[in-house]
Amino acid sequence: MSAQWTEKEAAHLLSRATFFPGRQEVNAAVQLGKDETVRRLVAGESLTGRTFSPEPIERITADGKALDQEQIADQQTYWLYRMIYTQAPLIEKMTLFWHGHFTTSYQKVREMPLIVRQNGLLRSHALGSFRDLVREIGKDPAMMVYLDTNNSRKGKPNENYAREAMELFTLGIGNYTEEDVKEAARALTGWSYDKKTDQVNFNAKQHDDGIKTVLGYTGPLDADGFVEVLFEQQALPRWVARKLLTWFAAAEPSDEWVNGVAAVFAKSFHIGDTLRSLFLSDAFYAPELRGSLVKSPVEYVAGIAKALELPVARGYAQALRKIGQELYLPPNVAGWRGGTAWLTTANLLARCQFAESAVKRLNQGHFSAKDYMLEASASPQQWVKQFGLNVGVRELGEQTSAVLANYADETFIHAVQKTNGMRGLLQLVLISPEAQMK
């Protein structure tokens, strides 16, 4: 029997597939039904009918000043702007997923245009063919610089990309040997990026066209041939399936679930088709999975900015640095660990500080809006529930609800001037344990 489709299921899907399960989006999803909601998310179509076309970075102002395309902090702010305002949130969320999968850091590349170009590549392939993305990322200039395939040549192959392509990008540890790395590196020789002409070039004289043996295949492999060999490996669909499940569904998915998603993925290696199947499955909506994953810093910051309808600010990128996730600056080639690793004491304190600063930016009119006003007879519990709904925290635990209800009762429910108490309640909701989860 198919799982029911109510506000709970719709909010759960949007908490995973978007950056903020807002009231309008959840209501729209309920009205559209599960099938159409999933179809629109995967197709990059708006759930509400609203449209968004991102302005060029130089037309975006933050704190009264135009963003500068050469500054990494401004490029971080610009990507957050796209996340917050997009009407195709799953595409943007998968762009973030691939940024942590095919990691590349500005710290080594040092060329902002190349980093931005790669971001566009990830976005254009976000929900498409994984085979095409793997093929393209190996010839992406930023990746070539980051993992040293740039100027890897016959007789002196660099093994970095060959190793990470198998270990982190496609197969996982234990599914290749050191000899496979050495042989694959030979297959990848001959490619280079020319900074002066801004072109990726192939020099046949610098390519090792000899016979190689990689993952059991023997022949005169080149870069594209290496990709084809990767896609013949049974480990590849399982590796990608597990990563998608831990990102969207469960911190520790069962092997059975991984194998099931892998079987779907292996049919076409199409990300959108795989996510469509996952989001339509009953298993995805198991009650115990709701609120079981930790929001990444980017999800936390973008979600609050969207919930409170705040203008773009450079402080978002600064907050992300303190909370532990700097866009375009992953900690290493493996990306961010994620999960409970986000919840260090220092990172939690930084989350609280961001929530406090965000709420302080709201004027009194914000708390006079329809969604923040209840009848005089409303109970403290009703106020807490209402504030939670306003910021996408739909399921507060019994203890959290009791503490927040007591705060509301003691500070503003019986007061003539309510704004300060309402501001405090909103901040407490945003720093609650439940607000850190999705």
N, C-alpha and C positions, 0 to 999 in steps of 0.2 A: 504494500500500500504506500502511495506517495505521501511524503511529509506534507503537513499543512503549510499554508502560506499566509502568515499574519504579520503584524508589525514586528514581532520578535524575529521572525526569520528574515524579513526584509532588512531590518536594522543590522542583523548579524552579517548578512552578505555585504552590505554597504560599509560596515566597519572594517571588513577585510579587503574589499575590492576598490574602495575609495578612501579619501583622507578624512571624511567627516560624514557620519550618518545623520544628516540634518532632517528636521521635521518634514520639509517640503519634499526632499528626495525620498524619504521613507514612505510618505503618503503616496507619492507618485508610483513607487515600486509596488506597493500593495494594489493600487488600482490597475497597473499594467499587468500584474501577474508575474510569476516566477520566470516563465519561458521568455516573455518579452523583455523583462528587466535584464536577464542574462544576455539576451541577444543584443540589446542596446549597449550594455557595458563592453562586450567583446567587440562590437562594431564601432565603438567610439562615438555613439550617438547620445545626445542628452536625454536624461530621464524626465526632465521637467519641461522641455521645450525651449529653455533658455539657450542662448548661443554665446560663444566666446571665441574670439580670434586674437591670439596674443600680439600685442604691440611689439615692435622692435625694442631691444633693450634701451637704446638711447632715448626713447620716448617715455620711458617709465621713470617717474621721480620717486624718491624715498627721502623722507625728512626734508623735503623742499629742494632737493638737488637731483639732477638727472643721473641715472646709473651710467657707469663707465665700463664699456665692454672689455677693456684691458685689465680691469681689477678683479681679482678672484672673488673678493668679498661681494662685489656688485653682481658678478655672475652667479654666485650662490643665492643672493637675494632674488635675482631674476628667475632662477629655476623655482624658488619657493613661490614667487608670484604666479608662475604657470601652474604649480600644484594647487594653489589656493583657489584660483579662478577657473580652472579648466572645467569644461563640460564633458570631457572624455577622461575621467579620472583613472580608469583601469589602464589606459595607455600610459599615463604619467606614472602610475604606480609601478608598472612593469619596467618603465625606463629606469626608475630607482632600483628595482630588483636587479636589472642587468648591470647597472653601475656597481653594485656590490658583488656581482658574479664575474664579469669581465673587468676586474678592477684596473684602473689606471690613475696615477696620482700626478697632480700638477707639481708636486714637490720635485719630481724627477723630470717630467716633460718640459716644464717651464715655458710652455707656449700656450697661452690661453686660447687662441683660435683653434689649435688642434684639439684641445680638451672639449671645447664647445662643439666642434665638428663631430667628435665621437659621440657626444650626448645626442646630437641629431640622428646619428646612425642608429643608436640604441632605440631611440623613439620611433624611427621609421620601421624598425623590425620588431618592435616591442611585442606584438601579438601575432607575428607572422611565422615564417619558416625558420626553425632553429638551425637547419642545415645552411640556409643562406646567411644567417647571422654569424655562424662560426666561420664560414668561408670569408665573409667580409671583414670581420674583426681582426683576422690575421694580417690583413693588408691595410689596416687603419693606421695612419701615421702616428697618432698618439700611442697606440699599443706597440707599434714597431719600436718607438723610442723607449717606452717603458720597459719592455721585455727583450730589448736588444736584438731583434731580428733585423733591425736597420744595419745594413752593411755586413750581415752574416754571409760569409762567402766560402766557396769551395776550398777545402783544406783547413779552414778555420771556422767551422760552424759554431754558432752560439746556441747553447742548449736551453736557455731560460724559457723561451716561448714553448718549445716542444714539450718541456716538462709540465708547465702550468696548463697547457692545452689539454693534457691528459689528466693530470692530478686534480685540477680545480674546475676546468671548464666543461669537461665531457665525461670522464670515466670514474674518477675518484682513486684514492690511494689503494694499492693492492691489485690494480687491474692493468698494470703495465710494468715493465722491467727497466733497469738502467740502460740496457742495450737498446730497448725500444726508444728511449730518449735520445741516445746518441745517433741512431739511424734516422729518426724523425728530424733531428736537427739538420742532417745532411739534405733531407728533402726540402727544407725550408730556405736553403741558401739561394742567393742571387737577387733578393729583393732589397730595395733601399728607398729611403725617402730623401728627396732633394729639397732642402729648405729654400734655396734660391728660386727654384721654379715652382715650388709647392706641388710637386708631383711624386707619386709612387712609381718606381721604375723596376723593371725586371731585366737583369743583365745575364744572358744565357752563358756567357763566358765565366761568370762567377757562381753559376749553379752547378752543383754536383749531380750529374746525370747518370751516375753509376747505379748498380743494383743495390737495393737496400732491403732489409727485412724488418718490418714494423708490425707488431701485433699479429704475427703469423702470416702476413702477406709479404711476398717477395717480388720485387720488380723495380723498375726505374722511377720510383715515386717522386712527384713534385708536390708543391703546396696543396693544390686541389686534390691530388691523389691521396695525400695524407688525410685530408678531411673525409674523403670517401671511406677510407679504412676505419676511421673513428666511428663512422655511422654503421659499420658492420658489427660493432661490438655490442654484446648483450648488456654490458654494464652501463652503456650510455643512457638508454631510456630510464633505467632505474635511478641513476644519479640525478638526472633532471627532475624526475617525478618526486623524489624525496625532497629536493630543494624547493619545488613548488608547493608541496604539501606543508613543509615546515614554515614557509612564508605566509601561506594563505589559510591553512586549516588547523594543524595540530603540532605542538612542539615535538612530540615523539610519535609520528604516525606508525601504525603497525606495518610489518612487512607485507601482509596481505593487501593492505590499502595501497602501499607503494607499488606493489606488483600490478595491481589493477589499473592504477593511473598510468604506469609505465606501458602497459599493453595498449591503452588508448593512444598514448603519445607515439608509440612505435609505428602506428598505422601510417602516419604522415609526417611526423616530427613537427607538427604545427602547434604552436603555443596557444593560439586562440581556441582551436578545436579542443585542446586538452583542458583548458580552463572552463570552457563551456560545459564539458562533461562533468567536471568537478563541481561547478556551481549548481548544476541541476541534480546532483546526486543527493540521496537522503542522508548519506553519511556526513556530508559537509554540515548539515544542520542539526547534528546531535546536540541536545541541550547542554551536555557537559563541555562542549567546545566553546560555548559562548563566554566571552571574557577570559579566555584561557591563554591568550598570547600577549606578550608585552609589546606595547607600542614602541616603535623606534623613535628617537628624538625628532626626526623629520616629521613623522606622523603626528607626534604630540604637538609640535610647534605649528605646523600647517593646519592641524585640526582646530586648535584654539583660535588662530588668526581667522579662520573661516567661520567658526562658530560665533565669534564676537564681531565679525564684519569689520575688522581692523584694516586700516590702510597699510600699504607696503612700507616696511621699515628695515633699515640696515641692522637694527637690533636683532632681527630674527636670525641672521647668519651668526652674529656674535653669541646669541643664546645657544645655537647648535654647537658651537665650539665648546662651550662650558658643559653642555649636556652630554657631549661625547660622540657627535657625528657631524663632521665637516664635509659637506659636499665637495667632490672633486679632490678630496684629500683622505682617502681611506688609509687605515693604519699600516697595511701591508698588502701583498698580492692576494692574500686570502680574504680580504675585505673585512667587514665588521662581524664580530662573533654573533651579535644579536641575542635575543632571548633575555634571560635573567642577567646577562652581562651588562645590559643597559642600566640595571638598577643598583649601581654602587651608591654609597652614601653621598659622595660628592655630586654624582649625576642627579640623584634625587633632590638634593638641595638646590641644584641649578634649575631643575624643573619647577620647583616651588617658587623660586625667584622669578622665573619667566612668567608663570601664571599670575603672580602678584603684579608684575609690571604691566602685563596685558590688561588686567582688570582695572588698574589705575588709569589707563588711557580712555576708559569709557566715561562719557559725560552723563549728567543726571538724566538726560532724555532717554538714554538707553534703558534705564530702569523704569521708565514710564510707559514703555512700549507694551503692546497688548500681551505679548508672551511673558512679560515679567510682572503682570498685575493680576491678582486674584481677588475674589470676593472677600469682604471683611470677615465672613464666617469661615474662611478656609483654615484648615488645621496646619500646624507646623509641618506635618508629614506631606501634606499636599504642596506646600511651598517648596520643600526639598525635591519632591518628584518633578515639579514644574521646572525648577532650575536645572535639574539633571537632564531633562528632555531638551532644554534649550541648547545645551552644549554637548549633546550626543552621549551622555552617560545615563543610559536608560535603566540599568539594573544595579542599584546600590544595595550593598549588603545590609543585613539587619542592624549590625552594630554601627556602621557608618551612618545609616539613615537616622538612628536614634540620636547619635551625637550631633548631627547637623540639625535635626528637628529641635533639639534642646537649644542649640545656638540661635536658631531663627526665633524661637519663642522668647528668648531672653534679650534679644537685641532689637528687633524691628517690628515684629508682628503687632505688638500693642503700642508701638511708638507713632507719633505724629510724623516725625521726620524719619523716613525709612531707608533713604539711599545708602548711608554708610553701612548699615546692617546688611542690606541686600548685597552690597558690594563684597562684604566679608563672606557671606554665604556662597556667592558665586566663586570666590577664590577657593574656599574650602572644598567645594565640589570638584574643582579642577585639580586640586592636589590630593584628592582622595585616592586610596589604593585602586579603586575601580576605574578611575580616570586614566590610570597608567596602562590599562589593559584594553584589549579589543576582542 
